[in-house]
Amino acid sequence: MPSSTHHVAPNPKGGWSVHRHGSKRASRHFATKKAAEAYGRQVSFNQQTVLIIHHEDGSRTAPNEASADRPKARRQSSTRRH
């Protein structure tokens, strides 16, 4: 898996963590999955990475499913219409 991914995964000690692929430490730890997903989406968007959301059973969403609702960057036109 490329290093350009962020993961929302259950933490073995409880709660949910957001971490970058390959990182030994979590970026942040949250009590709820919903809060971890919101933060993960923001970080993923800002750093232009793919967000992968794990489930409690160890399965995970497909990368496109997790990042499909991220806001798209606006393209600026090189020509302006008047």
Biopython code that builds the backbone (N, CA, C, O; Angstrom):
import numpy as np
from Bio.PDB.StructureBuilder import StructureBuilder

atoms = [
    (1, "MET", "N", (0.846, -1.168, 0.000)),
    (1, "MET", "CA", (0.000, 0.000, 0.000)),
    (1, "MET", "C", (0.901, 1.243, 0.000)),
    (1, "MET", "O", (1.872, 1.298, 0.754)),
    (2, "PRO", "N", (0.592, 2.224, -0.824)),
    (2, "PRO", "CA", (1.437, 3.418, -0.879)),
    (2, "PRO", "C", (1.389, 4.203, 0.425)),
    (2, "PRO", "O", (0.441, 4.090, 1.202)),
    (3, "SER", "N", (2.423, 4.995, 0.649)),
    (3, "SER", "CA", (2.485, 5.780, 1.883)),
    (3, "SER", "C", (1.555, 6.988, 1.826)),
    (3, "SER", "O", (1.443, 7.727, 2.804)),
    (4, "SER", "N", (0.896, 7.194, 0.708)),
    (4, "SER", "CA", (-0.010, 8.332, 0.584)),
    (4, "SER", "C", (-1.428, 7.958, 1.002)),
    (4, "SER", "O", (-2.397, 8.289, 0.319)),
    (5, "THR", "N", (-1.536, 7.264, 2.133)),
    (5, "THR", "CA", (-2.849, 6.914, 2.666)),
    (5, "THR", "C", (-2.915, 7.256, 4.146)),
    (5, "THR", "O", (-1.907, 7.233, 4.853)),
    (6, "HIS", "N", (-4.105, 7.569, 4.593)),
    (6, "HIS", "CA", (-4.406, 7.729, 6.008)),
    (6, "HIS", "C", (-5.441, 6.670, 6.365)),
    (6, "HIS", "O", (-6.270, 6.294, 5.535)),
    (7, "HIS", "N", (-5.387, 6.198, 7.594)),
    (7, "HIS", "CA", (-6.296, 5.151, 8.047)),
    (7, "HIS", "C", (-7.055, 5.593, 9.287)),
    (7, "HIS", "O", (-6.497, 6.234, 10.178)),
    (8, "VAL", "N", (-8.337, 5.244, 9.333)),
    (8, "VAL", "CA", (-9.150, 5.361, 10.541)),
    (8, "VAL", "C", (-9.354, 3.916, 10.987)),
    (8, "VAL", "O", (-9.983, 3.127, 10.283)),
    (9, "ALA", "N", (-8.819, 3.576, 12.157)),
    (9, "ALA", "CA", (-8.848, 2.188, 12.601)),
    (9, "ALA", "C", (-9.144, 2.111, 14.094)),
    (9, "ALA", "O", (-8.832, 3.035, 14.846)),
    (10, "PRO", "N", (-9.759, 0.986, 14.524)),
    (10, "PRO", "CA", (-9.996, 0.820, 15.952)),
    (10, "PRO", "C", (-8.670, 0.693, 16.693)),
    (10, "PRO", "O", (-7.736, 0.055, 16.207)),
    (11, "ASN", "N", (-8.597, 1.296, 17.854)),
    (11, "ASN", "CA", (-7.395, 1.231, 18.678)),
    (11, "ASN", "C", (-7.539, 0.052, 19.639)),
    (11, "ASN", "O", (-8.591, -0.098, 20.261)),
    (12, "PRO", "N", (-6.513, -0.787, 19.777)),
    (12, "PRO", "CA", (-6.617, -1.940, 20.672)),
    (12, "PRO", "C", (-6.935, -1.568, 22.126)),
    (12, "PRO", "O", (-7.490, -2.380, 22.865)),
    (13, "LYS", "N", (-6.591, -0.364, 22.531)),
    (13, "LYS", "CA", (-6.847, 0.082, 23.912)),
    (13, "LYS", "C", (-8.212, 0.754, 24.047)),
    (13, "LYS", "O", (-8.570, 1.216, 25.130)),
    (14, "GLY", "N", (-8.971, 0.811, 22.956)),
    (14, "GLY", "CA", (-10.293, 1.444, 22.973)),
    (14, "GLY", "C", (-10.316, 2.692, 22.119)),
    (14, "GLY", "O", (-9.299, 3.368, 21.963)),
    (15, "GLY", "N", (-11.467, 2.995, 21.573)),
    (15, "GLY", "CA", (-11.618, 4.181, 20.739)),
    (15, "GLY", "C", (-11.117, 3.942, 19.324)),
    (15, "GLY", "O", (-10.960, 2.803, 18.882)),
    (16, "TRP", "N", (-10.871, 5.041, 18.626)),
    (16, "TRP", "CA", (-10.459, 5.009, 17.222)),
    (16, "TRP", "C", (-9.269, 5.920, 17.007)),
    (16, "TRP", "O", (-9.161, 6.970, 17.640)),
    (17, "SER", "N", (-8.372, 5.521, 16.110)),
    (17, "SER", "CA", (-7.168, 6.301, 15.825)),
    (17, "SER", "C", (-7.098, 6.643, 14.346)),
    (17, "SER", "O", (-7.596, 5.905, 13.495)),
    (18, "VAL", "N", (-6.477, 7.766, 14.062)),
    (18, "VAL", "CA", (-6.183, 8.173, 12.695)),
    (18, "VAL", "C", (-4.666, 8.168, 12.569)),
    (18, "VAL", "O", (-3.967, 8.797, 13.363)),
    (19, "HIS", "N", (-4.160, 7.453, 11.564)),
    (19, "HIS", "CA", (-2.715, 7.412, 11.368)),
    (19, "HIS", "C", (-2.378, 7.335, 9.884)),
    (19, "HIS", "O", (-3.184, 6.885, 9.070)),
    (20, "ARG", "N", (-1.195, 7.774, 9.557)),
    (20, "ARG", "CA", (-0.699, 7.689, 8.193)),
    (20, "ARG", "C", (-0.077, 6.316, 8.005)),
    (20, "ARG", "O", (0.536, 5.787, 8.932)),
    (21, "HIS", "N", (-0.222, 5.736, 6.838)),
    (21, "HIS", "CA", (0.316, 4.416, 6.568)),
    (21, "HIS", "C", (1.824, 4.391, 6.842)),
    (21, "HIS", "O", (2.563, 5.256, 6.372)),
    (22, "GLY", "N", (2.260, 3.414, 7.588)),
    (22, "GLY", "CA", (3.676, 3.261, 7.903)),
    (22, "GLY", "C", (4.111, 3.965, 9.171)),
    (22, "GLY", "O", (5.231, 3.763, 9.640)),
    (23, "SER", "N", (3.240, 4.788, 9.731)),
    (23, "SER", "CA", (3.577, 5.521, 10.946)),
    (23, "SER", "C", (3.420, 4.621, 12.165)),
    (23, "SER", "O", (2.491, 3.816, 12.233)),
    (24, "LYS", "N", (4.327, 4.757, 13.124)),
    (24, "LYS", "CA", (4.250, 3.970, 14.347)),
    (24, "LYS", "C", (3.261, 4.563, 15.343)),
    (24, "LYS", "O", (2.719, 3.848, 16.187)),
    (25, "ARG", "N", (3.026, 5.861, 15.245)),
    (25, "ARG", "CA", (2.126, 6.546, 16.174)),
    (25, "ARG", "C", (0.919, 7.102, 15.434)),
    (25, "ARG", "O", (0.992, 7.448, 14.254)),
    (26, "ALA", "N", (-0.179, 7.179, 16.149)),
    (26, "ALA", "CA", (-1.402, 7.754, 15.579)),
    (26, "ALA", "C", (-1.292, 9.273, 15.540)),
    (26, "ALA", "O", (-0.646, 9.884, 16.392)),
    (27, "SER", "N", (-1.931, 9.872, 14.540)),
    (27, "SER", "CA", (-2.003, 11.330, 14.471)),
    (27, "SER", "C", (-2.860, 11.849, 15.611)),
    (27, "SER", "O", (-2.516, 12.824, 16.279)),
    (28, "ARG", "N", (-4.001, 11.164, 15.823)),
    (28, "ARG", "CA", (-4.919, 11.520, 16.914)),
    (28, "ARG", "C", (-5.716, 10.297, 17.316)),
    (28, "ARG", "O", (-5.840, 9.332, 16.563)),
    (29, "HIS", "N", (-6.252, 10.364, 18.524)),
    (29, "HIS", "CA", (-7.074, 9.291, 19.069)),
    (29, "HIS", "C", (-8.438, 9.878, 19.435)),
    (29, "HIS", "O", (-8.511, 10.978, 19.983)),
    (30, "PHE", "N", (-9.517, 9.151, 19.136)),
    (30, "PHE", "CA", (-10.872, 9.632, 19.380)),
    (30, "PHE", "C", (-11.704, 8.568, 20.088)),
    (30, "PHE", "O", (-11.437, 7.372, 19.971)),
    (31, "ALA", "N", (-12.698, 9.014, 20.809)),
    (31, "ALA", "CA", (-13.595, 8.096, 21.513)),
    (31, "ALA", "C", (-14.580, 7.437, 20.543)),
    (31, "ALA", "O", (-14.987, 6.295, 20.752)),
    (32, "THR", "N", (-14.965, 8.160, 19.478)),
    (32, "THR", "CA", (-15.950, 7.629, 18.540)),
    (32, "THR", "C", (-15.390, 7.524, 17.129)),
    (32, "THR", "O", (-14.495, 8.274, 16.739)),
    (33, "LYS", "N", (-15.936, 6.582, 16.377)),
    (33, "LYS", "CA", (-15.533, 6.401, 14.986)),
    (33, "LYS", "C", (-15.932, 7.613, 14.151)),
    (33, "LYS", "O", (-15.191, 8.029, 13.260)),
    (34, "LYS", "N", (-17.102, 8.178, 14.440)),
    (34, "LYS", "CA", (-17.600, 9.333, 13.693)),
    (34, "LYS", "C", (-16.618, 10.513, 13.791)),
    (34, "LYS", "O", (-16.318, 11.157, 12.786)),
    (35, "ALA", "N", (-16.126, 10.789, 14.990)),
    (35, "ALA", "CA", (-15.168, 11.886, 15.184)),
    (35, "ALA", "C", (-13.853, 11.594, 14.473)),
    (35, "ALA", "O", (-13.252, 12.490, 13.882)),
    (36, "ALA", "N", (-13.408, 10.344, 14.530)),
    (36, "ALA", "CA", (-12.161, 9.958, 13.866)),
    (36, "ALA", "C", (-12.296, 10.092, 12.347)),
    (36, "ALA", "O", (-11.364, 10.539, 11.678)),
    (37, "GLU", "N", (-13.449, 9.709, 11.804)),
    (37, "GLU", "CA", (-13.681, 9.834, 10.364)),
    (37, "GLU", "C", (-13.669, 11.293, 9.928)),
    (37, "GLU", "O", (-13.080, 11.627, 8.899)),
    (38, "ALA", "N", (-14.306, 12.156, 10.692)),
    (38, "ALA", "CA", (-14.350, 13.585, 10.344)),
    (38, "ALA", "C", (-12.942, 14.169, 10.308)),
    (38, "ALA", "O", (-12.586, 14.886, 9.374)),
    (39, "TYR", "N", (-12.149, 13.862, 11.322)),
    (39, "TYR", "CA", (-10.774, 14.350, 11.359)),
    (39, "TYR", "C", (-9.957, 13.724, 10.220)),
    (39, "TYR", "O", (-9.189, 14.413, 9.548)),
    (40, "GLY", "N", (-10.129, 12.419, 10.013)),
    (40, "GLY", "CA", (-9.398, 11.727, 8.951)),
    (40, "GLY", "C", (-9.686, 12.304, 7.580)),
    (40, "GLY", "O", (-8.777, 12.448, 6.763)),
    (41, "ARG", "N", (-10.950, 12.637, 7.318)),
    (41, "ARG", "CA", (-11.300, 13.230, 6.029)),
    (41, "ARG", "C", (-10.629, 14.599, 5.843)),
    (41, "ARG", "O", (-10.155, 14.923, 4.754)),
    (42, "GLN", "N", (-10.598, 15.384, 6.905)),
    (42, "GLN", "CA", (-9.974, 16.704, 6.825)),
    (42, "GLN", "C", (-8.471, 16.584, 6.556)),
    (42, "GLN", "O", (-7.935, 17.264, 5.681)),
    (43, "VAL", "N", (-7.805, 15.722, 7.305)),
    (43, "VAL", "CA", (-6.361, 15.529, 7.140)),
    (43, "VAL", "C", (-6.059, 14.964, 5.752)),
    (43, "VAL", "O", (-5.132, 15.411, 5.078)),
    (44, "SER", "N", (-6.847, 13.984, 5.339)),
    (44, "SER", "CA", (-6.647, 13.371, 4.036)),
    (44, "SER", "C", (-6.813, 14.387, 2.909)),
    (44, "SER", "O", (-6.041, 14.395, 1.951)),
    (45, "PHE", "N", (-7.817, 15.235, 3.031)),
    (45, "PHE", "CA", (-8.032, 16.272, 2.022)),
    (45, "PHE", "C", (-6.864, 17.264, 2.004)),
    (45, "PHE", "O", (-6.338, 17.592, 0.941)),
    (46, "ASN", "N", (-6.465, 17.735, 3.185)),
    (46, "ASN", "CA", (-5.388, 18.718, 3.274)),
    (46, "ASN", "C", (-4.060, 18.182, 2.747)),
    (46, "ASN", "O", (-3.297, 18.917, 2.120)),
    (47, "GLN", "N", (-3.787, 16.917, 2.999)),
    (47, "GLN", "CA", (-2.510, 16.332, 2.582)),
    (47, "GLN", "C", (-2.619, 15.566, 1.269)),
    (47, "GLN", "O", (-1.652, 14.953, 0.818)),
    (48, "GLN", "N", (-3.791, 15.605, 0.665)),
    (48, "GLN", "CA", (-4.070, 14.965, -0.623)),
    (48, "GLN", "C", (-3.692, 13.491, -0.607)),
    (48, "GLN", "O", (-2.963, 13.012, -1.476)),
    (49, "THR", "N", (-4.200, 12.780, 0.396)),
    (49, "THR", "CA", (-3.981, 11.345, 0.504)),
    (49, "THR", "C", (-5.303, 10.613, 0.366)),
    (49, "THR", "O", (-6.364, 11.237, 0.358)),
    (50, "VAL", "N", (-5.245, 9.318, 0.260)),
    (50, "VAL", "CA", (-6.436, 8.474, 0.210)),
    (50, "VAL", "C", (-6.778, 8.079, 1.640)),
    (50, "VAL", "O", (-5.891, 7.722, 2.415)),
    (51, "LEU", "N", (-8.047, 8.141, 1.992)),
    (51, "LEU", "CA", (-8.496, 7.763, 3.330)),
    (51, "LEU", "C", (-9.089, 6.366, 3.287)),
    (51, "LEU", "O", (-9.963, 6.083, 2.468)),
    (52, "ILE", "N", (-8.616, 5.493, 4.165)),
    (52, "ILE", "CA", (-9.134, 4.137, 4.274)),
    (52, "ILE", "C", (-9.734, 3.992, 5.662)),
    (52, "ILE", "O", (-9.061, 4.226, 6.666)),
    (53, "ILE", "N", (-11.006, 3.603, 5.714)),
    (53, "ILE", "CA", (-11.709, 3.473, 6.986)),
    (53, "ILE", "C", (-11.877, 1.995, 7.307)),
    (53, "ILE", "O", (-12.450, 1.240, 6.521)),
    (54, "HIS", "N", (-11.378, 1.594, 8.452)),
    (54, "HIS", "CA", (-11.467, 0.209, 8.905)),
    (54, "HIS", "C", (-12.720, 0.035, 9.750)),
    (54, "HIS", "O", (-13.238, 0.992, 10.326)),
    (55, "HIS", "N", (-13.195, -1.200, 9.815)),
    (55, "HIS", "CA", (-14.332, -1.552, 10.656)),
    (55, "HIS", "C", (-13.819, -2.303, 11.880)),
    (55, "HIS", "O", (-12.669, -2.741, 11.894)),
    (56, "GLU", "N", (-14.634, -2.456, 12.884)),
    (56, "GLU", "CA", (-14.226, -3.144, 14.110)),
    (56, "GLU", "C", (-13.813, -4.582, 13.848)),
    (56, "GLU", "O", (-12.972, -5.116, 14.571)),
    (57, "ASP", "N", (-14.386, -5.230, 12.822)),
    (57, "ASP", "CA", (-14.068, -6.625, 12.540)),
    (57, "ASP", "C", (-12.769, -6.803, 11.747)),
    (57, "ASP", "O", (-12.382, -7.930, 11.440)),
    (58, "GLY", "N", (-12.099, -5.702, 11.417)),
    (58, "GLY", "CA", (-10.836, -5.777, 10.686)),
    (58, "GLY", "C", (-10.976, -5.521, 9.198)),
    (58, "GLY", "O", (-9.984, -5.244, 8.524)),
    (59, "SER", "N", (-12.200, -5.610, 8.670)),
    (59, "SER", "CA", (-12.395, -5.302, 7.254)),
    (59, "SER", "C", (-12.284, -3.795, 7.059)),
    (59, "SER", "O", (-12.263, -3.034, 8.026)),
    (60, "ARG", "N", (-12.214, -3.380, 5.817)),
    (60, "ARG", "CA", (-12.094, -1.943, 5.553)),
    (60, "ARG", "C", (-12.830, -1.566, 4.293)),
    (60, "ARG", "O", (-13.159, -2.417, 3.467)),
    (61, "THR", "N", (-13.083, -0.279, 4.152)),
    (61, "THR", "CA", (-13.750, 0.232, 2.955)),
    (61, "THR", "C", (-12.743, 0.275, 1.818)),
    (61, "THR", "O", (-11.536, 0.346, 2.048)),
    (62, "ALA", "N", (-13.241, 0.231, 0.605)),
    (62, "ALA", "CA", (-12.374, 0.417, -0.549)),
    (62, "ALA", "C", (-11.921, 1.873, -0.547)),
    (62, "ALA", "O", (-12.705, 2.749, -0.185)),
    (63, "PRO", "N", (-10.694, 2.156, -0.936)),
    (63, "PRO", "CA", (-10.207, 3.541, -0.899)),
    (63, "PRO", "C", (-11.104, 4.537, -1.609)),
    (63, "PRO", "O", (-11.264, 5.659, -1.129)),
    (64, "ASN", "N", (-11.694, 4.166, -2.735)),
    (64, "ASN", "CA", (-12.562, 5.094, -3.459)),
    (64, "ASN", "C", (-13.841, 5.379, -2.695)),
    (64, "ASN", "O", (-14.368, 6.489, -2.774)),
    (65, "GLU", "N", (-14.354, 4.403, -1.958)),
    (65, "GLU", "CA", (-15.574, 4.614, -1.178)),
    (65, "GLU", "C", (-15.333, 5.599, -0.054)),
    (65, "GLU", "O", (-16.181, 6.449, 0.216)),
    (66, "ALA", "N", (-14.192, 5.499, 0.602)),
    (66, "ALA", "CA", (-13.900, 6.358, 1.745)),
    (66, "ALA", "C", (-13.628, 7.789, 1.331)),
    (66, "ALA", "O", (-13.981, 8.722, 2.053)),
    (67, "SER", "N", (-13.006, 7.976, 0.181)),
    (67, "SER", "CA", (-12.617, 9.326, -0.221)),
    (67, "SER", "C", (-13.545, 9.927, -1.269)),
    (67, "SER", "O", (-13.302, 11.043, -1.729)),
    (68, "ALA", "N", (-14.605, 9.214, -1.661)),
    (68, "ALA", "CA", (-15.488, 9.702, -2.721)),
    (68, "ALA", "C", (-16.228, 10.971, -2.329)),
    (68, "ALA", "O", (-16.545, 11.790, -3.191)),
    (69, "ASP", "N", (-16.509, 11.146, -1.041)),
    (69, "ASP", "CA", (-17.270, 12.322, -0.631)),
    (69, "ASP", "C", (-16.382, 13.483, -0.202)),
    (69, "ASP", "O", (-16.874, 14.477, 0.333)),
    (70, "ARG", "N", (-15.069, 13.361, -0.435)),
    (70, "ARG", "CA", (-14.171, 14.471, -0.119)),
    (70, "ARG", "C", (-14.443, 15.618, -1.075)),
    (70, "ARG", "O", (-14.777, 15.387, -2.238)),
    (71, "PRO", "N", (-14.309, 16.829, -0.611)),
    (71, "PRO", "CA", (-14.501, 17.970, -1.517)),
    (71, "PRO", "C", (-13.443, 17.955, -2.613)),
    (71, "PRO", "O", (-12.283, 17.632, -2.358)),
    (72, "LYS", "N", (-13.834, 18.295, -3.796)),
    (72, "LYS", "CA", (-12.906, 18.347, -4.917)),
    (72, "LYS", "C", (-12.251, 19.729, -4.963)),
    (72, "LYS", "O", (-12.883, 20.747, -4.678)),
    (73, "ALA", "N", (-10.982, 19.735, -5.326)),
    (73, "ALA", "CA", (-10.273, 21.004, -5.469)),
    (73, "ALA", "C", (-10.820, 21.730, -6.690)),
    (73, "ALA", "O", (-11.074, 21.116, -7.726)),
    (74, "ARG", "N", (-10.993, 23.007, -6.566)),
    (74, "ARG", "CA", (-11.502, 23.795, -7.685)),
    (74, "ARG", "C", (-10.372, 24.095, -8.653)),
    (74, "ARG", "O", (-9.264, 24.452, -8.254)),
    (75, "ARG", "N", (-10.677, 23.942, -9.924)),
    (75, "ARG", "CA", (-9.705, 24.307, -10.945)),
    (75, "ARG", "C", (-9.952, 25.744, -11.346)),
    (75, "ARG", "O", (-11.092, 26.177, -11.514)),
    (76, "GLN", "N", (-8.870, 26.469, -11.496)),
    (76, "GLN", "CA", (-9.011, 27.849, -11.921)),
    (76, "GLN", "C", (-8.754, 27.919, -13.411)),
    (76, "GLN", "O", (-7.781, 27.362, -13.920)),
    (77, "SER", "N", (-9.615, 28.590, -14.079)),
    (77, "SER", "CA", (-9.496, 28.753, -15.514)),
    (77, "SER", "C", (-8.375, 29.730, -15.830)),
    (77, "SER", "O", (-8.174, 30.722, -15.129)),
    (78, "SER", "N", (-7.646, 29.425, -16.907)),
    (78, "SER", "CA", (-6.572, 30.334, -17.299)),
    (78, "SER", "C", (-7.110, 31.509, -18.105)),
    (78, "SER", "O", (-6.425, 32.515, -18.286)),
    (79, "THR", "N", (-8.330, 31.374, -18.581)),
    (79, "THR", "CA", (-8.938, 32.486, -19.321)),
    (79, "THR", "C", (-10.182, 32.938, -18.567)),
    (79, "THR", "O", (-10.920, 32.124, -18.013)),
    (80, "ARG", "N", (-10.396, 34.222, -18.557)),
    (80, "ARG", "CA", (-11.564, 34.779, -17.878)),
    (80, "ARG", "C", (-12.533, 35.289, -18.914)),
    (80, "ARG", "O", (-12.143, 35.892, -19.914)),
    (81, "ARG", "N", (-13.784, 35.043, -18.666)),
    (81, "ARG", "CA", (-14.822, 35.573, -19.544)),
    (81, "ARG", "C", (-15.389, 36.827, -18.910)),
    (81, "ARG", "O", (-15.582, 36.889, -17.695)),
    (82, "HIS", "N", (-15.651, 37.811, -19.729)),
    (82, "HIS", "CA", (-16.207, 39.071, -19.235)),
    (82, "HIS", "C", (-17.597, 39.247, -19.705)),
    (82, "HIS", "O", (-18.233, 40.252, -19.389)),
]
sb = StructureBuilder()
sb.init_structure("model")
sb.init_model(0)
sb.init_chain("A")
sb.init_seg("    ")
for serial, (resi, resn, name, xyz) in enumerate(atoms, 1):
    if name == "N":
        sb.init_residue(resn, " ", resi, " ")
    sb.init_atom(name, np.array(xyz, "f"), 0.0, 1.0, " ", f" {name:<3s}", serial, name[0])
structure = sb.get_structure()
